[in-house]
Amino acid sequence: MTTDKKENFKDLRDLSLDDLLELVSDMREKPYRARQLYKWLFSVAVGSIDEMTDISKKFRAALKARGFGLRSLTVKETKVSKDDSIKMLLETPTVPAVLIESVLIPSDDSRLTLCVSTQAGCSLGCEFCMTAMGGAGRNLTLSEMVGELYAAREVIAANVGEVYPEGARVTNVVLMGMGEPLLNYDEVLKFLDVLVDTAAFGLSQRKVTVSTAGITPMIRRLGQDSDVNLAVSLNAATDALRTSLMPINKKYPLKELIEELRAYPLKKQRMITIEYILIEGVNDSLDEAAKLLTLLSGIDVKINLIPFNPFKGTKLKRPSEDVIADFRDTLTAGGIRAVVRASKGLDVYAACGQLSARS
Ligand code: SF4
């Protein structure tokens, strides 16, 4: 794909279908033109406006005259983990450029999940997260998040035979990379729309998950605006502990968060995923597990227990296997489905909480 650094450059892939309809109407073109553009942008993955062969030359020229073009992320580096996860370091074509990371995570059941970043950094400062150490970064745009998906296609193709089987493709997308998706709501919503639209990427809504640290005013909105899965990074059952791990809890305390989860418009046969990073001596006691059961009682949830993934500069540690198993068993005995999620990509710093975009 081409890169265009002209100052007035506008990436056509930043436009949703509604935006494209508005654009074509503004350009006195028929509405079906918007659908044509949409297909080229989010299904065929062309690299330039000139590759859109069923669009007239005149209309293509008019788009370019308005400053529109297409550009892509550059894959700066890839690291293949022992478990076949691939961490990608990507650079945006913007001025200034920013670095982001995305991770491809294969599963035994032939799923291939892409963990997408929604911001180039994060302002929330969670204690257990390496992204937080780099501080805040800007929101990523629709074209940049879609660019992560296209970069993943490129990386998969380059690794077919070596790492992935013939025909491998991204089957699931989780918005759990760098950043808090609900603080970039409008662009994230546009991204979710193209992910699940059959005229674009066509993923099932069940195969797309948004993970939040608990931006409570936006949770219900997400439930109204989209049918994708919701995951909440909880990590503690009391405000004091949660605030010490996740400063955002001060602004949006547990009571408010739990109320939002109770009110969440869950679709039939769906559950909210609760993510709980288990940290030795911090939140891994059976007492904490019992409090968690009380806190979540009556809400349709499943809990993913993620043993802490250490990184340079943290004093936090991963609990022993026995402690992890006891914690899980306490939750299960209390009637909540809890699974210990084996973190993938640990050896290449691609596991949960380990993304930093530092080469
Ligand atoms: S865990 Fe998520 S919300 Fe918390 S600092 Fe890291 S990227 Fe931000």
Residues whose N, C-alpha, C, O or C-beta is under 5 A from the ligand:
A	BS01	SF4	C122 L124 G125 C126 C129 T131 A132 G177 M178 G179 E180 A213
